[in-house]
């Protein structure tokens, strides 16, 4: 969803979005070398929102800031030599990403400059 306020010649854009994910991971391990069989069955779900605020400096240049979250479901290792660790698996990962950027066209659109700086936090914000 993008909202463009009527003030300042409608040069601001505020965009919000989100994604809901569901994932079911199943695995079976038959490790004949150490003599165990094990099952892994886990459900994962997550909502990841995002927001971008942009400002058109003029018709050819824009600055923006973005905050986005992401999600990767957990799982298990098919190479596990330990039944308990195989069944327990590993947790999902979540990331929070910040971005500041500039996009501009110059010299009658013969040159384009895009610059962005990123900062990310993995699992530390939940």
PyMOL commands that set and color helices and strands:
alter all, ss='L'
color gray80, all
select helices_A, chain A and resi 8-10+83-88
alter helices_A, ss='H'
color red, helices_A
select strands_A, chain A and resi 2-3+12-31+36-58+61-72+93-106+111-122
alter strands_A, ss='S'
color yellow, strands_A
deselect
rebuild
show_as cartoon
